[in-house]
Structure formats: C-alpha cells, structure tokens
Amino acid sequence: MTKKDIVMKVSNDTNLTQIDVKRIVQRTLDVILESLERGETVELRNFGVFKVKIRRGRIGRNPRTGEEVTVPEKKVVVFKPGLVLKHKVK
C-alpha cells in the first residue's frame, strides 16, 4: 500500500477531498519526521512506537578484498509494534 492508496481510502471513507486528505497525511508524516530528527520518541497508542537508536561503530570487513574497515556509529529509526497491531497481523 502506498501513500496514495491511503489517501484514496481515507478520502472515500470520510467524504473529504483527496487534496485535503493528502495534506493531512503529509503533515502527519512531517510531524513524525520532525520529532524523530530531534531525537524524540513517537508513540501512537495501539499502533506502535518509532524511536531513534544509535548503532555502535564496529570493525567490518570488505567482502571483496577481506580488508578490515571501520564502520562508524550511526543513528537508525526503529519501530516497535503495539499490542493491537501485533494481534491484528497474526
């Protein structure tokens, strides 16, 4: 499912125009992104939690040459599904 599919479904279910729904969906995603950029946790009750974790640096290996390379630490976004989402997906 794409963002466009979500917009069309919500538009059909709510009798709002696709343009209005698209603005709302995009703004919602923008707010989530802005919060994650600030390092905040985003909790959507019964859906799940988005948060930023720092993946530690490590020593890796180039598979082609076998040479050791340093992999620096980096920030990654992780998602932990909520109970309702877990049960619905099962």
N, CA, C and O atoms as a CHARMM CRD file, in Angstrom:
* protein
*
  360
    1    1 MET  N      0.84100  -1.17200   0.00000 PROA 1      0.00000
    2    1 MET  CA     0.00000   0.00000   0.00000 PROA 1      0.00000
    3    1 MET  C      0.89000   1.24100   0.00000 PROA 1      0.00000
    4    1 MET  O      1.86900   1.31300   0.74300 PROA 1      0.00000
    5    2 THR  N      0.55100   2.18900  -0.81800 PROA 2      0.00000
    6    2 THR  CA     1.32200   3.42500  -0.91800 PROA 2      0.00000
    7    2 THR  C      0.58400   4.56500  -0.22200 PROA 2      0.00000
    8    2 THR  O     -0.56000   4.41800   0.20600 PROA 2      0.00000
    9    3 LYS  N      1.26200   5.69700  -0.12000 PROA 3      0.00000
   10    3 LYS  CA     0.62500   6.87700   0.47900 PROA 3      0.00000
   11    3 LYS  C     -0.60600   7.27800  -0.33400 PROA 3      0.00000
   12    3 LYS  O     -1.61600   7.69900   0.23000 PROA 3      0.00000
   13    4 LYS  N     -0.52300   7.14900  -1.62500 PROA 4      0.00000
   14    4 LYS  CA    -1.66200   7.48700  -2.48700 PROA 4      0.00000
   15    4 LYS  C     -2.85300   6.57500  -2.18900 PROA 4      0.00000
   16    4 LYS  O     -3.99500   7.03400  -2.16100 PROA 4      0.00000
   17    5 ASP  N     -2.58900   5.28800  -1.96800 PROA 5      0.00000
   18    5 ASP  CA    -3.66200   4.35000  -1.62700 PROA 5      0.00000
   19    5 ASP  C     -4.31900   4.73500  -0.30000 PROA 5      0.00000
   20    5 ASP  O     -5.54000   4.66200  -0.16300 PROA 5      0.00000
   21    6 ILE  N     -3.50700   5.14300   0.67300 PROA 6      0.00000
   22    6 ILE  CA    -4.03000   5.56800   1.96800 PROA 6      0.00000
   23    6 ILE  C     -4.91900   6.79600   1.79500 PROA 6      0.00000
   24    6 ILE  O     -6.01300   6.86700   2.35600 PROA 6      0.00000
   25    7 VAL  N     -4.44100   7.75500   1.01700 PROA 7      0.00000
   26    7 VAL  CA    -5.20900   8.98500   0.77600 PROA 7      0.00000
   27    7 VAL  C     -6.54300   8.65300   0.12700 PROA 7      0.00000
   28    7 VAL  O     -7.57600   9.18400   0.53700 PROA 7      0.00000
   29    8 MET  N     -6.54100   7.79700  -0.86300 PROA 8      0.00000
   30    8 MET  CA    -7.77800   7.44400  -1.56300 PROA 8      0.00000
   31    8 MET  C     -8.75500   6.73200  -0.62600 PROA 8      0.00000
   32    8 MET  O     -9.95200   7.01800  -0.64400 PROA 8      0.00000
   33    9 LYS  N     -8.24800   5.80800   0.19000 PROA 9      0.00000
   34    9 LYS  CA    -9.10600   5.06200   1.12000 PROA 9      0.00000
   35    9 LYS  C     -9.73200   5.99700   2.15500 PROA 9      0.00000
   36    9 LYS  O    -10.93600   5.93200   2.40200 PROA 9      0.00000
   37   10 VAL  N     -8.92600   6.85800   2.75400 PROA 10     0.00000
   38   10 VAL  CA    -9.44100   7.79200   3.76400 PROA 10     0.00000
   39   10 VAL  C    -10.42500   8.76100   3.11800 PROA 10     0.00000
   40   10 VAL  O    -11.45800   9.08200   3.70500 PROA 10     0.00000
   41   11 SER  N    -10.11400   9.21800   1.92800 PROA 11     0.00000
   42   11 SER  CA   -11.00000  10.13700   1.22000 PROA 11     0.00000
   43   11 SER  C    -12.36900   9.49600   0.97100 PROA 11     0.00000
   44   11 SER  O    -13.40600  10.12500   1.17900 PROA 11     0.00000
   45   12 ASN  N    -12.35500   8.25900   0.53000 PROA 12     0.00000
   46   12 ASN  CA   -13.61500   7.55000   0.26600 PROA 12     0.00000
   47   12 ASN  C    -14.40200   7.30900   1.55500 PROA 12     0.00000
   48   12 ASN  O    -15.62900   7.40400   1.56200 PROA 12     0.00000
   49   13 ASP  N    -13.69300   6.99700   2.64500 PROA 13     0.00000
   50   13 ASP  CA   -14.36700   6.68200   3.91100 PROA 13     0.00000
   51   13 ASP  C    -14.90400   7.91800   4.62900 PROA 13     0.00000
   52   13 ASP  O    -15.83800   7.80800   5.42300 PROA 13     0.00000
   53   14 THR  N    -14.33300   9.08600   4.36700 PROA 14     0.00000
   54   14 THR  CA   -14.69400  10.28500   5.12900 PROA 14     0.00000
   55   14 THR  C    -15.41300  11.34500   4.30300 PROA 14     0.00000
   56   14 THR  O    -15.86900  12.34900   4.85100 PROA 14     0.00000
   57   15 ASN  N    -15.51800  11.14100   3.01600 PROA 15     0.00000
   58   15 ASN  CA   -16.12400  12.12800   2.11200 PROA 15     0.00000
   59   15 ASN  C    -15.36500  13.45700   2.11000 PROA 15     0.00000
   60   15 ASN  O    -15.95200  14.50200   1.82800 PROA 15     0.00000
   61   16 LEU  N    -14.06600  13.42500   2.42100 PROA 16     0.00000
   62   16 LEU  CA   -13.20200  14.59500   2.27700 PROA 16     0.00000
   63   16 LEU  C    -12.52700  14.49800   0.91900 PROA 16     0.00000
   64   16 LEU  O    -12.40600  13.41000   0.35700 PROA 16     0.00000
   65   17 THR  N    -12.08600  15.63400   0.39100 PROA 17     0.00000
   66   17 THR  CA   -11.41000  15.60300  -0.90600 PROA 17     0.00000
   67   17 THR  C    -10.03300  14.96600  -0.74200 PROA 17     0.00000
   68   17 THR  O     -9.43200  15.01500   0.33100 PROA 17     0.00000
   69   18 GLN  N     -9.55700  14.37700  -1.81400 PROA 18     0.00000
   70   18 GLN  CA    -8.23500  13.74800  -1.79300 PROA 18     0.00000
   71   18 GLN  C     -7.14800  14.77600  -1.49400 PROA 18     0.00000
   72   18 GLN  O     -6.15700  14.45700  -0.83600 PROA 18     0.00000
   73   19 ILE  N     -7.32100  15.98400  -1.96400 PROA 19     0.00000
   74   19 ILE  CA    -6.32700  17.03300  -1.72200 PROA 19     0.00000
   75   19 ILE  C     -6.22800  17.34100  -0.23300 PROA 19     0.00000
   76   19 ILE  O     -5.12700  17.46900   0.30200 PROA 19     0.00000
   77   20 ASP  N     -7.38400  17.46100   0.44600 PROA 20     0.00000
   78   20 ASP  CA    -7.37600  17.73200   1.88100 PROA 20     0.00000
   79   20 ASP  C     -6.76200  16.57200   2.66400 PROA 20     0.00000
   80   20 ASP  O     -5.96700  16.77900   3.58000 PROA 20     0.00000
   81   21 VAL  N     -7.14100  15.35400   2.29200 PROA 21     0.00000
   82   21 VAL  CA    -6.60800  14.17600   2.98400 PROA 21     0.00000
   83   21 VAL  C     -5.10200  14.06500   2.75000 PROA 21     0.00000
   84   21 VAL  O     -4.35300  13.71200   3.66100 PROA 21     0.00000
   85   22 LYS  N     -4.66400  14.36500   1.53200 PROA 22     0.00000
   86   22 LYS  CA    -3.23400  14.29000   1.22600 PROA 22     0.00000
   87   22 LYS  C     -2.44900  15.27400   2.09200 PROA 22     0.00000
   88   22 LYS  O     -1.37600  14.94500   2.59800 PROA 22     0.00000
   89   23 ARG  N     -2.98600  16.47700   2.26000 PROA 23     0.00000
   90   23 ARG  CA    -2.32300  17.47100   3.12400 PROA 23     0.00000
   91   23 ARG  C     -2.23600  16.97400   4.56300 PROA 23     0.00000
   92   23 ARG  O     -1.20000  17.12100   5.21200 PROA 23     0.00000
   93   24 ILE  N     -3.31800  16.39000   5.05700 PROA 24     0.00000
   94   24 ILE  CA    -3.34600  15.89500   6.42900 PROA 24     0.00000
   95   24 ILE  C     -2.35600  14.74900   6.61100 PROA 24     0.00000
   96   24 ILE  O     -1.59300  14.73100   7.57600 PROA 24     0.00000
   97   25 VAL  N     -2.36800  13.79300   5.68500 PROA 25     0.00000
   98   25 VAL  CA    -1.45700  12.65600   5.77900 PROA 25     0.00000
   99   25 VAL  C     -0.00700  13.13600   5.70600 PROA 25     0.00000
  100   25 VAL  O      0.83100  12.70000   6.49500 PROA 25     0.00000
  101   26 GLN  N      0.28900  14.02900   4.76200 PROA 26     0.00000
  102   26 GLN  CA     1.65700  14.52000   4.61800 PROA 26     0.00000
  103   26 GLN  C      2.10400  15.29100   5.84900 PROA 26     0.00000
  104   26 GLN  O      3.24000  15.13700   6.29700 PROA 26     0.00000
  105   27 ARG  N      1.22600  16.11500   6.39600 PROA 27     0.00000
  106   27 ARG  CA     1.58200  16.88500   7.59900 PROA 27     0.00000
  107   27 ARG  C      1.81900  15.95900   8.78600 PROA 27     0.00000
  108   27 ARG  O      2.72400  16.19000   9.58800 PROA 27     0.00000
  109   28 THR  N      1.00800  14.91300   8.89600 PROA 28     0.00000
  110   28 THR  CA     1.20200  13.92400   9.95800 PROA 28     0.00000
  111   28 THR  C      2.57500  13.27800   9.84100 PROA 28     0.00000
  112   28 THR  O      3.29400  13.15400  10.83200 PROA 28     0.00000
  113   29 LEU  N      2.93900  12.86800   8.63500 PROA 29     0.00000
  114   29 LEU  CA     4.25100  12.25700   8.41600 PROA 29     0.00000
  115   29 LEU  C      5.37700  13.25300   8.68400 PROA 29     0.00000
  116   29 LEU  O      6.42100  12.88200   9.21900 PROA 29     0.00000
  117   30 ASP  N      5.16500  14.52300   8.31200 PROA 30     0.00000
  118   30 ASP  CA     6.17000  15.55900   8.56500 PROA 30     0.00000
  119   30 ASP  C      6.39400  15.76000  10.05700 PROA 30     0.00000
  120   30 ASP  O      7.53300  15.91700  10.49600 PROA 30     0.00000
  121   31 VAL  N      5.31900  15.75700  10.83700 PROA 31     0.00000
  122   31 VAL  CA     5.43100  15.93000  12.29100 PROA 31     0.00000
  123   31 VAL  C      6.19400  14.75900  12.90500 PROA 31     0.00000
  124   31 VAL  O      7.03400  14.95500  13.78300 PROA 31     0.00000
  125   32 ILE  N      5.90300  13.54400  12.44700 PROA 32     0.00000
  126   32 ILE  CA     6.63300  12.36700  12.94300 PROA 32     0.00000
  127   32 ILE  C      8.11000  12.49700  12.60700 PROA 32     0.00000
  128   32 ILE  O      8.96200  12.25000  13.46200 PROA 32     0.00000
  129   33 LEU  N      8.42400  12.87900  11.38100 PROA 33     0.00000
  130   33 LEU  CA     9.80800  13.03800  10.94400 PROA 33     0.00000
  131   33 LEU  C     10.52900  14.10600  11.74700 PROA 33     0.00000
  132   33 LEU  O     11.66800  13.90300  12.16800 PROA 33     0.00000
  133   34 GLU  N      9.87600  15.24800  11.96600 PROA 34     0.00000
  134   34 GLU  CA    10.49400  16.33600  12.73700 PROA 34     0.00000
  135   34 GLU  C     10.79900  15.88500  14.16300 PROA 34     0.00000
  136   34 GLU  O     11.85000  16.22000  14.70900 PROA 34     0.00000
  137   35 SER  N      9.89000  15.13100  14.76200 PROA 35     0.00000
  138   35 SER  CA    10.10700  14.63200  16.12100 PROA 35     0.00000
  139   35 SER  C     11.28500  13.66700  16.16600 PROA 35     0.00000
  140   35 SER  O     12.10200  13.72500  17.08500 PROA 35     0.00000
  141   36 LEU  N     11.37600  12.78200  15.18000 PROA 36     0.00000
  142   36 LEU  CA    12.48900  11.83500  15.13800 PROA 36     0.00000
  143   36 LEU  C     13.81700  12.55300  14.89700 PROA 36     0.00000
  144   36 LEU  O     14.84300  12.15300  15.44700 PROA 36     0.00000
  145   37 GLU  N     13.80500  13.60100  14.08700 PROA 37     0.00000
  146   37 GLU  CA    15.02300  14.38300  13.85800 PROA 37     0.00000
  147   37 GLU  C     15.53600  14.99800  15.15000 PROA 37     0.00000
  148   37 GLU  O     16.74500  15.13400  15.33900 PROA 37     0.00000
  149   38 ARG  N     14.61500  15.37100  16.04500 PROA 38     0.00000
  150   38 ARG  CA    15.00100  15.94300  17.34300 PROA 38     0.00000
  151   38 ARG  C     15.35400  14.86700  18.36000 PROA 38     0.00000
  152   38 ARG  O     15.70700  15.17700  19.49800 PROA 38     0.00000
  153   39 GLY  N     15.26000  13.59600  17.95200 PROA 39     0.00000
  154   39 GLY  CA    15.59200  12.50200  18.85400 PROA 39     0.00000
  155   39 GLY  C     14.46200  12.10300  19.78100 PROA 39     0.00000
  156   39 GLY  O     14.67700  11.36200  20.74000 PROA 39     0.00000
  157   40 GLU  N     13.26400  12.58600  19.50700 PROA 40     0.00000
  158   40 GLU  CA    12.11600  12.26400  20.34600 PROA 40     0.00000
  159   40 GLU  C     11.50200  10.92800  19.93500 PROA 40     0.00000
  160   40 GLU  O     11.64100  10.48600  18.79500 PROA 40     0.00000
  161   41 THR  N     10.82600  10.30200  20.88200 PROA 41     0.00000
  162   41 THR  CA    10.09500   9.07800  20.60900 PROA 41     0.00000
  163   41 THR  C      8.67400   9.44300  20.18700 PROA 41     0.00000
  164   41 THR  O      8.06100  10.33600  20.77100 PROA 41     0.00000
  165   42 VAL  N      8.15100   8.75300  19.17400 PROA 42     0.00000
  166   42 VAL  CA     6.79000   8.99000  18.70000 PROA 42     0.00000
  167   42 VAL  C      5.97700   7.74000  19.02600 PROA 42     0.00000
  168   42 VAL  O      6.22200   6.66400  18.48000 PROA 42     0.00000
  169   43 GLU  N      5.01100   7.89900  19.91900 PROA 43     0.00000
  170   43 GLU  CA     4.18300   6.77600  20.35000 PROA 43     0.00000
  171   43 GLU  C      2.76600   6.96500  19.83900 PROA 43     0.00000
  172   43 GLU  O      2.09500   7.93900  20.18100 PROA 43     0.00000
  173   44 LEU  N      2.32000   6.03200  19.02200 PROA 44     0.00000
  174   44 LEU  CA     0.95000   6.02400  18.52000 PROA 44     0.00000
  175   44 LEU  C      0.24400   4.86800  19.21300 PROA 44     0.00000
  176   44 LEU  O      0.43400   3.70700  18.85200 PROA 44     0.00000
  177   45 ARG  N     -0.56600   5.19200  20.20300 PROA 45     0.00000
  178   45 ARG  CA    -1.22200   4.17100  21.04100 PROA 45     0.00000
  179   45 ARG  C     -1.89700   3.10300  20.18200 PROA 45     0.00000
  180   45 ARG  O     -2.55000   3.41000  19.18400 PROA 45     0.00000
  181   46 ASN  N     -1.73100   1.87900  20.57600 PROA 46     0.00000
  182   46 ASN  CA    -2.29600   0.69200  19.92100 PROA 46     0.00000
  183   46 ASN  C     -1.73400   0.44900  18.52100 PROA 46     0.00000
  184   46 ASN  O     -2.13100  -0.51200  17.86200 PROA 46     0.00000
  185   47 PHE  N     -0.83400   1.28700  18.06200 PROA 47     0.00000
  186   47 PHE  CA    -0.20200   1.06500  16.76400 PROA 47     0.00000
  187   47 PHE  C      1.25400   0.68700  16.94600 PROA 47     0.00000
  188   47 PHE  O      1.67800  -0.39200  16.53100 PROA 47     0.00000
  189   48 GLY  N      2.03200   1.58400  17.57300 PROA 48     0.00000
  190   48 GLY  CA     3.43100   1.27700  17.80100 PROA 48     0.00000
  191   48 GLY  C      4.23200   2.50200  18.17700 PROA 48     0.00000
  192   48 GLY  O      3.69200   3.59700  18.33800 PROA 48     0.00000
  193   49 VAL  N      5.54200   2.29800  18.31700 PROA 49     0.00000
  194   49 VAL  CA     6.45200   3.34900  18.75400 PROA 49     0.00000
  195   49 VAL  C      7.60200   3.45600  17.75800 PROA 49     0.00000
  196   49 VAL  O      8.22800   2.45900  17.40000 PROA 49     0.00000
  197   50 PHE  N      7.86800   4.68000  17.32100 PROA 50     0.00000
  198   50 PHE  CA     9.03600   4.97700  16.49700 PROA 50     0.00000
  199   50 PHE  C     10.05600   5.65400  17.39400 PROA 50     0.00000
  200   50 PHE  O      9.70000   6.54300  18.16700 PROA 50     0.00000
  201   51 LYS  N     11.31800   5.25300  17.30800 PROA 51     0.00000
  202   51 LYS  CA    12.35200   5.97400  18.03400 PROA 51     0.00000
  203   51 LYS  C     13.68500   5.84100  17.31900 PROA 51     0.00000
  204   51 LYS  O     13.89200   4.96100  16.48300 PROA 51     0.00000
  205   52 VAL  N     14.57700   6.74500  17.68000 PROA 52     0.00000
  206   52 VAL  CA    15.90500   6.76900  17.07600 PROA 52     0.00000
  207   52 VAL  C     16.86900   6.08300  18.03400 PROA 52     0.00000
  208   52 VAL  O     16.91700   6.40300  19.22200 PROA 52     0.00000
  209   53 LYS  N     17.63100   5.13900  17.50500 PROA 53     0.00000
  210   53 LYS  CA    18.66100   4.46000  18.28600 PROA 53     0.00000
  211   53 LYS  C     20.00800   4.72900  17.62700 PROA 53     0.00000
  212   53 LYS  O     20.09600   4.98500  16.42600 PROA 53     0.00000
  213   54 ILE  N     21.03700   4.66300  18.43400 PROA 54     0.00000
  214   54 ILE  CA    22.38300   4.81600  17.89400 PROA 54     0.00000
  215   54 ILE  C     22.99600   3.43100  17.76400 PROA 54     0.00000
  216   54 ILE  O     23.12600   2.69900  18.74600 PROA 54     0.00000
  217   55 ARG  N     23.36800   3.08500  16.54900 PROA 55     0.00000
  218   55 ARG  CA    24.04500   1.81500  16.29500 PROA 55     0.00000
  219   55 ARG  C     25.53400   2.05100  16.48900 PROA 55     0.00000
  220   55 ARG  O     26.12500   2.90800  15.83200 PROA 55     0.00000
  221   56 ARG  N     26.13700   1.29000  17.39000 PROA 56     0.00000
  222   56 ARG  CA    27.55600   1.47800  17.70300 PROA 56     0.00000
  223   56 ARG  C     28.44600   1.23000  16.49500 PROA 56     0.00000
  224   56 ARG  O     28.11300   0.45900  15.59500 PROA 56     0.00000
  225   57 GLY  N     29.58300   1.90400  16.50400 PROA 57     0.00000
  226   57 GLY  CA    30.57500   1.67900  15.46700 PROA 57     0.00000
  227   57 GLY  C     31.20300   0.29900  15.64700 PROA 57     0.00000
  228   57 GLY  O     31.16000  -0.27600  16.73500 PROA 57     0.00000
  229   58 ARG  N     31.77500  -0.21400  14.59100 PROA 58     0.00000
  230   58 ARG  CA    32.38300  -1.54700  14.67300 PROA 58     0.00000
  231   58 ARG  C     33.43800  -1.69800  13.59700 PROA 58     0.00000
  232   58 ARG  O     33.59400  -0.84000  12.72800 PROA 58     0.00000
  233   59 ILE  N     34.14500  -2.78400  13.67100 PROA 59     0.00000
  234   59 ILE  CA    35.11400  -3.11900  12.62700 PROA 59     0.00000
  235   59 ILE  C     34.43400  -4.10300  11.68700 PROA 59     0.00000
  236   59 ILE  O     33.98700  -5.17200  12.10300 PROA 59     0.00000
  237   60 GLY  N     34.36200  -3.73000  10.41900 PROA 60     0.00000
  238   60 GLY  CA    33.76000  -4.59600   9.41200 PROA 60     0.00000
  239   60 GLY  C     34.83600  -5.13200   8.48700 PROA 60     0.00000
  240   60 GLY  O     36.02400  -4.87400   8.68100 PROA 60     0.00000
  241   61 ARG  N     34.41600  -5.86900   7.49600 PROA 61     0.00000
  242   61 ARG  CA    35.36400  -6.44800   6.55000 PROA 61     0.00000
  243   61 ARG  C     34.80900  -6.27000   5.14300 PROA 61     0.00000
  244   61 ARG  O     33.64000  -6.54900   4.87800 PROA 61     0.00000
  245   62 ASN  N     35.66800  -5.80400   4.25300 PROA 62     0.00000
  246   62 ASN  CA    35.29400  -5.68800   2.85300 PROA 62     0.00000
  247   62 ASN  C     35.21000  -7.10600   2.28800 PROA 62     0.00000
  248   62 ASN  O     36.21700  -7.81300   2.27500 PROA 62     0.00000
  249   63 PRO  N     34.03800  -7.53900   1.82000 PROA 63     0.00000
  250   63 PRO  CA    33.90300  -8.92300   1.35800 PROA 63     0.00000
  251   63 PRO  C     34.73300  -9.24300   0.11200 PROA 63     0.00000
  252   63 PRO  O     35.08800 -10.39700  -0.12600 PROA 63     0.00000
  253   64 ARG  N     35.03300  -8.22900  -0.66600 PROA 64     0.00000
  254   64 ARG  CA    35.79100  -8.46200  -1.89600 PROA 64     0.00000
  255   64 ARG  C     37.27600  -8.63200  -1.61700 PROA 64     0.00000
  256   64 ARG  O     37.91300  -9.53300  -2.16200 PROA 64     0.00000
  257   65 THR  N     37.83100  -7.76600  -0.76500 PROA 65     0.00000
  258   65 THR  CA    39.27800  -7.79200  -0.52800 PROA 65     0.00000
  259   65 THR  C     39.65200  -8.43400   0.80400 PROA 65     0.00000
  260   65 THR  O     40.80300  -8.82300   1.00500 PROA 65     0.00000
  261   66 GLY  N     38.68900  -8.54700   1.71200 PROA 66     0.00000
  262   66 GLY  CA    38.98900  -9.08700   3.02800 PROA 66     0.00000
  263   66 GLY  C     39.61400  -8.05900   3.95800 PROA 66     0.00000
  264   66 GLY  O     39.94900  -8.37200   5.10000 PROA 66     0.00000
  265   67 GLU  N     39.77000  -6.83300   3.47200 PROA 67     0.00000
  266   67 GLU  CA    40.39100  -5.77300   4.26200 PROA 67     0.00000
  267   67 GLU  C     39.44200  -5.29800   5.35800 PROA 67     0.00000
  268   67 GLU  O     38.23700  -5.16900   5.14000 PROA 67     0.00000
  269   68 GLU  N     40.00800  -5.03800   6.54600 PROA 68     0.00000
  270   68 GLU  CA    39.19900  -4.51300   7.64300 PROA 68     0.00000
  271   68 GLU  C     38.89300  -3.04100   7.39900 PROA 68     0.00000
  272   68 GLU  O     39.75300  -2.27700   6.96100 PROA 68     0.00000
  273   69 VAL  N     37.65700  -2.65800   7.69000 PROA 69     0.00000
  274   69 VAL  CA    37.25400  -1.26700   7.56400 PROA 69     0.00000
  275   69 VAL  C     36.49300  -0.86900   8.82700 PROA 69     0.00000
  276   69 VAL  O     35.81600  -1.69100   9.44600 PROA 69     0.00000
  277   70 THR  N     36.61500   0.39900   9.19500 PROA 70     0.00000
  278   70 THR  CA    35.90200   0.90300  10.35100 PROA 70     0.00000
  279   70 THR  C     34.52800   1.38400   9.91500 PROA 70     0.00000
  280   70 THR  O     34.40500   2.21800   9.01800 PROA 70     0.00000
  281   71 VAL  N     33.50000   0.85100  10.55800 PROA 71     0.00000
  282   71 VAL  CA    32.13100   1.27700  10.29600 PROA 71     0.00000
  283   71 VAL  C     31.76500   2.21800  11.43700 PROA 71     0.00000
  284   71 VAL  O     31.70100   1.79100  12.59000 PROA 71     0.00000
  285   72 PRO  N     31.52300   3.50200  11.13300 PROA 72     0.00000
  286   72 PRO  CA    31.22900   4.45700  12.20700 PROA 72     0.00000
  287   72 PRO  C     29.85100   4.23300  12.81200 PROA 72     0.00000
  288   72 PRO  O     28.99700   3.58300  12.20900 PROA 72     0.00000
  289   73 GLU  N     29.63800   4.78200  14.02000 PROA 73     0.00000
  290   73 GLU  CA    28.30700   4.68400  14.61600 PROA 73     0.00000
  291   73 GLU  C     27.34400   5.52700  13.79700 PROA 73     0.00000
  292   73 GLU  O     27.74000   6.49700  13.15100 PROA 73     0.00000
  293   74 LYS  N     26.07300   5.14300  13.83500 PROA 74     0.00000
  294   74 LYS  CA    25.08400   5.90900  13.09600 PROA 74     0.00000
  295   74 LYS  C     23.73000   5.80400  13.79000 PROA 74     0.00000
  296   74 LYS  O     23.48400   4.89300  14.58100 PROA 74     0.00000
  297   75 LYS  N     22.87000   6.75000  13.47700 PROA 75     0.00000
  298   75 LYS  CA    21.52200   6.76100  14.03200 PROA 75     0.00000
  299   75 LYS  C     20.60000   6.02000  13.06500 PROA 75     0.00000
  300   75 LYS  O     20.67600   6.19000  11.84800 PROA 75     0.00000
  301   76 VAL  N     19.72400   5.18900  13.64800 PROA 76     0.00000
  302   76 VAL  CA    18.74900   4.46300  12.84900 PROA 76     0.00000
  303   76 VAL  C     17.37500   4.60400  13.50400 PROA 76     0.00000
  304   76 VAL  O     17.27200   4.72900  14.72400 PROA 76     0.00000
  305   77 VAL  N     16.33000   4.58300  12.69100 PROA 77     0.00000
  306   77 VAL  CA    14.96800   4.63500  13.20300 PROA 77     0.00000
  307   77 VAL  C     14.48200   3.19700  13.38000 PROA 77     0.00000
  308   77 VAL  O     14.60200   2.37200  12.47400 PROA 77     0.00000
  309   78 VAL  N     13.93200   2.91200  14.55800 PROA 78     0.00000
  310   78 VAL  CA    13.37800   1.58900  14.81600 PROA 78     0.00000
  311   78 VAL  C     11.88600   1.73900  15.11800 PROA 78     0.00000
  312   78 VAL  O     11.43500   2.77200  15.61300 PROA 78     0.00000
  313   79 PHE  N     11.14100   0.69000  14.81100 PROA 79     0.00000
  314   79 PHE  CA     9.69900   0.67700  15.06300 PROA 79     0.00000
  315   79 PHE  C      9.37100  -0.55900  15.86900 PROA 79     0.00000
  316   79 PHE  O      9.77200  -1.67000  15.52200 PROA 79     0.00000
  317   80 LYS  N      8.63600  -0.35600  16.94900 PROA 80     0.00000
  318   80 LYS  CA     8.17600  -1.47100  17.77200 PROA 80     0.00000
  319   80 LYS  C      6.65100  -1.46700  17.71200 PROA 80     0.00000
  320   80 LYS  O      6.01700  -0.52100  18.18000 PROA 80     0.00000
  321   81 PRO  N      6.05400  -2.52000  17.13700 PROA 81     0.00000
  322   81 PRO  CA     4.59900  -2.54000  17.01300 PROA 81     0.00000
  323   81 PRO  C      3.91400  -2.65200  18.36500 PROA 81     0.00000
  324   81 PRO  O      4.43600  -3.27100  19.29300 PROA 81     0.00000
  325   82 GLY  N      2.73600  -2.04400  18.46300 PROA 82     0.00000
  326   82 GLY  CA     1.93000  -2.12200  19.67600 PROA 82     0.00000
  327   82 GLY  C      1.15800  -3.43200  19.72400 PROA 82     0.00000
  328   82 GLY  O      1.14100  -4.18700  18.75200 PROA 82     0.00000
  329   83 LEU  N      0.51800  -3.69700  20.86000 PROA 83     0.00000
  330   83 LEU  CA    -0.20900  -4.95400  21.05100 PROA 83     0.00000
  331   83 LEU  C     -1.33500  -5.14900  20.04400 PROA 83     0.00000
  332   83 LEU  O     -1.48800  -6.23600  19.48700 PROA 83     0.00000
  333   84 VAL  N     -2.12300  -4.10500  19.80700 PROA 84     0.00000
  334   84 VAL  CA    -3.24600  -4.23700  18.87800 PROA 84     0.00000
  335   84 VAL  C     -2.73500  -4.57700  17.48300 PROA 84     0.00000
  336   84 VAL  O     -3.29900  -5.44100  16.81200 PROA 84     0.00000
  337   85 LEU  N     -1.67600  -3.90800  17.04100 PROA 85     0.00000
  338   85 LEU  CA    -1.10000  -4.19000  15.72700 PROA 85     0.00000
  339   85 LEU  C     -0.57000  -5.62500  15.66000 PROA 85     0.00000
  340   85 LEU  O     -0.78300  -6.31700  14.66500 PROA 85     0.00000
  341   86 LYS  N      0.11000  -6.06600  16.70100 PROA 86     0.00000
  342   86 LYS  CA     0.64100  -7.43400  16.73300 PROA 86     0.00000
  343   86 LYS  C     -0.48000  -8.45200  16.59700 PROA 86     0.00000
  344   86 LYS  O     -0.36500  -9.41000  15.83300 PROA 86     0.00000
  345   87 HSD  N     -1.57100  -8.24300  17.34100 PROA 87     0.00000
  346   87 HSD  CA    -2.67100  -9.20500  17.30400 PROA 87     0.00000
  347   87 HSD  C     -3.41200  -9.18300  15.96800 PROA 87     0.00000
  348   87 HSD  O     -3.85900 -10.22800  15.49500 PROA 87     0.00000
  349   88 LYS  N     -3.54400  -8.02200  15.36200 PROA 88     0.00000
  350   88 LYS  CA    -4.26200  -7.93900  14.08000 PROA 88     0.00000
  351   88 LYS  C     -3.44700  -8.57600  12.94900 PROA 88     0.00000
  352   88 LYS  O     -4.01900  -9.13000  12.01000 PROA 88     0.00000
  353   89 VAL  N     -2.11800  -8.49900  13.03400 PROA 89     0.00000
  354   89 VAL  CA    -1.27200  -9.03900  11.97000 PROA 89     0.00000
  355   89 VAL  C     -1.17700 -10.56700  12.07300 PROA 89     0.00000
  356   89 VAL  O     -0.98300 -11.24300  11.06400 PROA 89     0.00000
  357   90 LYS  N     -1.31100 -11.10400  13.27400 PROA 90     0.00000
  358   90 LYS  CA    -1.22100 -12.56400  13.46000 PROA 90     0.00000
  359   90 LYS  C     -2.25300 -13.27000  12.70500 PROA 90     0.00000
  360   90 LYS  O     -2.31900 -14.49800  12.75000 PROA 90     0.00000
